Structures are given as C-alpha cells and as structure tokens.
Amino acid sequence: MRDCIRAARPAAVINCAAWTAVDRAETEPAACRAANEQAVAHLAAACRETGAWLVQVSTDYVFGGDGGRRVPWREDDLPAPRGVYAASKLAGEEAARGWERHQVVRTCGLYAAGAEGPVRGRNFADTMLVLARDREEVRVVADQHCTPSHVPHVAAAILELLATGLPGTFHVTNAGATTWHGFATELFRRAGLPTRVVPITSAEYPSPVPRPAYSVLDGSRLAAAGITLPDWRVGIADYLAAGAESPRRS
Ligand SMILES: NC(=O)c1ccc[n+]([C@@H]2O[C@H](COP(=O)([O-])OP(=O)(O)OC[C@H]3O[C@@H](n4cnc5c(N)ncnc54)[C@H](OP(=O)(O)O)[C@@H]3O)[C@@H](O)[C@H]2O)c1
C-alpha cells in the first residue's frame, strides 16, 4: 500500500476495504484485525508520508452496548463494541486518527444495486428480493433500530465531506430510522411485492455476535458542515430505480 500511495500521490485515500464477516471474525480474529486495524495503521502512515487525506469508513456497530437507548448516537458518545469485528473497526478508527488529515465516517446498513441492478444477494435488500421470489412470507427482526443506508447517497456525502477539509469523525447515514422489519416492509411495498413481512425478535434469529439493539446515528455534525442525506425511504426508491433496466428483473 505504501508503494502504491507513494507512486500515485493521491489527494485522498478512501478506505472501503474491510473484513466484514462479523460472526466469522470470532473464530478468525487475527485476519479480521489485520484488515480492520493493522492495514489502517499502514494506510495512515502512507498518507502522512505523502500528505494525502485518509477517509476511514467505519460502522454503527461500535455502539453495541446499550439496549435501552432510544436517542441517536453522537460522534463523541462513548463506543462500546461487542465482538471482534466491532472492536477491530473501533481500533481502525483510532489508527486513522493517528494522522491529522483524517475523516472517520461511521455509516450503517449499507446496500446498493450491483452493476446489473438489484438482486445479487450480497446485501439485506438484495436478499429480501431474492427471498420474495418464492416465499409468501419472510420473518425479519423488528427489534434492531438503525438506518439502512443507500451506498450512492453515502458515497456522494463522503466526497462532499472531503471537499470541506474538516478533519474528525462524522456520522453519515440516510435520514430517519427504522428496523430491518420496517425496511423490508417498505421495500416490498415500493417494489409492489405481495410477500408478507412477519416481525420476529433477535432472540428468534440468534447469531454468534449480538447485533446492536439501537444504532441510529445522529447526523447533526454532518449537517453543520452543510451536508444532508435523503430519508431512508428515498434510498429504497433509488435502489429499486437503479434496477429498472436490469435484465434479471425484466
Ligand atoms: N455493509 C454494511 O452494512 C456496513 C455497515 C457499516 C459500515 N460498513 C463498513 O463499510 C465498509 C464497506 O463494507 P462492505 O459491506 O461494502 O464490505 P464488503 O462488501 O465485505 O467489501 C469489503 C471489501 O474489502 C476488501 N477486502 C477485504 N479484506 C481485504 C484485505 N485483506 N485486503 C484487501 N482488500 C480486502 C474486499 O475485497 P474482496 O471482494 O476481494 O474480498 C471487498 O472488496 C467497511 O469498512 C465496513 O466496515 C459496512
């Protein structure tokens, strides 16, 4: 990475690479930390050497702890990561902060249409559309509050944020909040699909690492920098519109 950055001399490096297998990180912690912590330290060093800005994409999962919370998290709230993945992402944030020209961008629940439109099956929205093809109902957790965010909206905001030249940590998600159940319901409604969305609890859909019960991020620091993102429902509309000409959906 250092050779590459020395040769390219970029104005900024936007680090989207990460170990994102949250549950598998528990059994392969070294590989997870190498990608999410140590690689960021190398990037920060290379950026310091060349003067490049470093944008480190991070996650709402750093706020894993407080199940009773119902107020969006601010950037300076105390993180409480649960599990290897979340802890490694928090350590990656710290590594990025080691170089003054950094922007740590915490986002949440990313989804986007692929090159061929929706339905490649690699994010929650794609998965729901695949399931809806041959199921009359899907069971979706209704007790995890968050803001699923459309990647093109987040990406545009990151570029705007870079242009401000403001260092620090910023929460960058679509506006508003919902649950995965609320998201799936709105997705099917907008897609015109009859599939029922049955609410279940996290306890009925257990995973090795518990997901945050409430990880809505407060976007007011971003707004103070003059940047706002559309409501999460607009994210769904844009995601579906991106697949309008997809051969797979015709
Ligand atoms: N997805 C979400 O809901 C979500 C929510 C909040 C924050 N985030 C953060 O957003 C960022 C992007 O997440 P994502 O969901 O787009 O992840 P993703 O789909 O898993 O993509 C991660 C990318 O990182 C690359 N990568 C992984 N390990 C690497 C390594 N050791 N060396 C080089 N490249 C490596 C992968 O390359 P290959 O494809 O070649 O393996 C892949 O292109 C991450 O920082 C993640 O923590 C994601």
The ligand as a Gaussian input file, in Angstrom:
#p B3LYP/6-31G(d) Opt

LIG

0 1
 N      -22.240000      -3.457000       4.930000
 C      -22.684000      -2.730000       5.940000
 O      -23.869000      -2.816000       6.295000
 C      -21.776000      -1.778000       6.660000
 C      -22.311000      -1.009000       7.712000
 C      -21.491000      -0.092000       8.342000
 C      -20.180000       0.046000       7.943000
 N      -19.681000      -0.730000       6.962000
 C      -18.288000      -0.540000       6.572000
 O      -18.293000      -0.146000       5.222000
 C      -17.123000      -0.623000       4.571000
 C      -17.516000      -1.418000       3.349000
 O      -18.309000      -2.515000       3.774000
 P      -18.968000      -3.501000       2.713000
 O      -20.196000      -4.048000       3.314000
 O      -19.010000      -2.868000       1.368000
 O      -17.892000      -4.657000       2.712000
 P      -17.690000      -5.856000       1.688000
 O      -18.804000      -5.947000       0.729000
 O      -17.348000      -7.037000       2.533000
 O      -16.412000      -5.396000       0.907000
 C      -15.191000      -5.290000       1.572000
 C      -14.103000      -5.117000       0.550000
 O      -12.867000      -5.174000       1.254000
 C      -11.977000      -5.982000       0.528000
 N      -11.045000      -6.623000       1.431000
 C      -11.336000      -7.405000       2.499000
 N      -10.208000      -7.833000       3.093000
 C       -9.187000      -7.298000       2.388000
 C       -7.779000      -7.369000       2.502000
 N       -7.217000      -8.066000       3.487000
 N       -7.039000      -6.720000       1.588000
 C       -7.627000      -6.015000       0.605000
 N       -8.949000      -5.902000       0.438000
 C       -9.721000      -6.540000       1.321000
 C      -12.858000      -6.995000      -0.154000
 O      -12.202000      -7.496000      -1.279000
 P      -12.664000      -8.907000      -1.956000
 O      -14.009000      -8.699000      -2.508000
 O      -11.607000      -9.125000      -2.972000
 O      -12.634000      -9.897000      -0.838000
 C      -14.081000      -6.170000      -0.527000
 O      -13.901000      -5.547000      -1.776000
 C      -16.359000      -1.423000       5.630000
 O      -15.431000      -0.573000       6.242000
 C      -17.433000      -1.785000       6.638000
 O      -16.877000      -1.997000       7.910000
 C      -20.448000      -1.633000       6.297000

